[in-house]
Amino acid sequence: MLISSITLGLWHFANAAWIQSKAYAATFLIKDAWLETLERGTINKPWSWSDTWPVAELLVPSIGMSEIVLSGDNGSSLAFGPGLSYSGASLDDTGVKLISAHRDTHFNKLQNININDAIFIKTPESIKQYKVKDIGIVDSQTYSIDKDIAGYDLILSTCYPFASISTGGTERFIVGAVEL
């Protein structure tokens, strides 16, 4: 009984260490792919079988946020960083750009953002500046964004509340910003 408990404990520890190691390595691979994207202006996947790639850098100096934004906001993208939603406008188009991330990792600092804070989006082609216009909490089952007429140029979204230990809630913390 003791040996099986120790074996099971070691297996769980090794599994957790493996997941953490992959996440740690992914951070460096994504950063390298982003730097290559900036240098060459081409799509660069962080690893060959990746279904996402870096498209921008999101900077919010007032809260010390600097995150590489990935293409798409599905689960496999959001595991590694904020994702640019395909349901919003692309970064170089007019319309609302939608970026989301997990509240307990990449967008945890978002809880400290304030009205009028500056947000910068850096792509290989440009650096655009936005100003926070609204901050709110919405129910994702009743709130929807029309990417063409929402009144914002950028929306950052994450689950809410930030300190919740449960997952799957419907509340979202929304930051609406306009381009300057």
C-alpha positions in Angstrom: 0.0 0.0 0.0 2.8 2.4 0.9 4.7 1.7 -2.3 1.7 2.2 -4.5 0.9 5.5 -2.7 4.5 6.7 -3.3 4.4 5.5 -6.9 1.2 7.3 -7.5 2.5 10.5 -5.8 5.7 10.4 -7.9 3.6 9.9 -11.1 1.5 13.0 -10.3 4.6 15.0 -9.4 6.3 14.0 -12.7 3.2 14.8 -14.7 2.8 18.2 -13.1 6.5 18.9 -13.6 6.2 17.9 -17.3 3.3 20.2 -17.9 5.1 23.1 -16.2 8.3 22.4 -18.2 6.4 22.5 -21.4 4.8 25.8 -20.5 8.1 27.3 -19.5 9.8 26.2 -22.7 6.8 27.4 -24.8 7.3 30.9 -23.4 10.8 31.1 -24.9 9.8 29.4 -28.2 6.9 31.9 -28.6 9.2 34.9 -27.9 11.7 33.6 -30.4 9.0 33.2 -33.0 7.8 36.7 -32.3 11.3 38.2 -32.7 11.6 36.3 -36.0 8.3 37.6 -37.1 9.4 41.2 -36.4 12.7 40.6 -38.2 11.3 38.9 -41.3 7.6 40.1 -41.4 6.5 36.5 -41.9 4.4 34.0 -39.9 6.6 32.0 -37.6 5.2 29.1 -35.6 6.8 28.6 -32.2 7.1 24.8 -32.9 6.4 22.9 -36.1 3.0 21.3 -35.1 1.7 24.5 -33.5 -1.8 25.6 -34.6 -1.1 29.2 -33.6 1.6 31.8 -34.0 2.5 35.3 -32.6 0.7 38.2 -34.3 1.4 41.1 -32.0 2.8 42.4 -28.7 0.3 43.9 -26.2 1.8 46.5 -23.9 0.0 48.2 -21.0 2.8 50.2 -19.2 0.6 51.4 -16.3 0.1 47.8 -15.0 3.4 46.3 -16.2 1.8 44.1 -18.8 3.8 42.9 -21.8 2.3 39.9 -23.6 2.7 38.3 -27.0 -0.6 37.9 -28.7 -1.3 34.7 -30.6 -3.5 34.0 -33.6 -6.9 32.7 -32.5 -8.5 32.4 -29.1 -9.2 28.7 -28.9 -8.1 26.6 -25.9 -4.8 25.6 -27.3 -3.9 29.2 -28.1 -5.0 30.6 -24.8 -2.9 28.0 -22.9 0.1 29.8 -24.1 -0.9 33.5 -24.2 -3.6 36.0 -25.1 -5.4 35.2 -28.4 -6.7 37.5 -31.2 -10.2 36.3 -31.9 -11.1 35.5 -35.5 -14.6 36.8 -34.7 -13.2 40.3 -34.4 -11.3 42.5 -36.9 -7.7 41.8 -37.8 -5.1 44.1 -36.2 -4.6 46.0 -39.4 -8.3 46.4 -40.3 -11.0 48.8 -39.1 -13.4 47.4 -36.7 -13.2 46.0 -33.2 -10.1 43.8 -32.4 -10.9 41.2 -29.7 -8.2 39.8 -27.5 -8.8 37.4 -24.7 -6.7 35.5 -22.2 -7.0 33.6 -19.0 -7.6 35.6 -15.8 -5.2 33.6 -13.7 -2.2 33.8 -16.1 -1.7 36.2 -19.0 -4.5 38.7 -18.1 -4.2 38.6 -14.3 -2.7 42.1 -14.3 -5.7 43.4 -16.2 -7.6 43.7 -12.9 -5.4 46.7 -12.2 -6.2 48.7 -15.4 -7.9 52.1 -15.2 -9.9 54.4 -17.4 -7.6 56.5 -19.7 -4.6 54.0 -19.4 -2.6 53.6 -22.6 -2.6 50.3 -24.4 -0.1 49.6 -27.2 -0.4 46.9 -29.9 2.9 46.3 -31.8 2.7 44.4 -35.1 5.5 43.9 -37.7 3.9 46.8 -39.6 3.0 49.3 -36.9 2.6 50.3 -33.3 -0.9 51.5 -32.5 -1.9 53.3 -29.3 -5.3 52.9 -27.6 -6.9 54.6 -24.6 -9.1 52.7 -22.2 -12.6 54.1 -22.5 -14.7 51.6 -20.4 -14.2 48.8 -18.0 -17.0 46.5 -17.0 -18.3 43.1 -16.1 -20.7 41.4 -18.4 -22.6 38.1 -18.7 -21.2 36.2 -21.7 -24.6 34.5 -22.3 -26.3 37.8 -23.0 -23.5 40.2 -24.1 -22.3 40.2 -27.6 -20.0 42.4 -29.6 -20.7 43.6 -33.1 -17.1 44.0 -34.5 -18.2 46.8 -36.8 -20.2 49.1 -34.6 -19.3 48.4 -30.9 -17.9 51.9 -30.3 -14.5 50.6 -29.5 -11.4 49.7 -31.6 -10.1 47.2 -29.1 -11.7 45.0 -26.5 -9.7 42.9 -24.0 -11.7 40.2 -22.3 -11.0 37.6 -19.5 -13.1 35.5 -17.2 -14.3 37.1 -13.9 -13.9 37.2 -11.0 -10.2 37.1 -11.0 -9.8 35.3 -7.6 -12.3 32.6 -8.4 -11.1 29.0 -7.9 -13.9 27.6 -10.1 -13.9 27.6 -13.9 -16.7 27.9 -16.4 -18.5 30.9 -15.1 -20.3 33.3 -17.5 -19.0 36.6 -16.2 -16.4 38.4 -18.3 -14.2 41.4 -17.4 -14.2 43.7 -20.4 -11.9 46.5 -21.2 -13.0 48.7 -24.1 -10.5 51.0 -25.8 -10.3 53.5 -28.6 -7.4 54.1 -31.0 -5.6 57.4 -30.7 
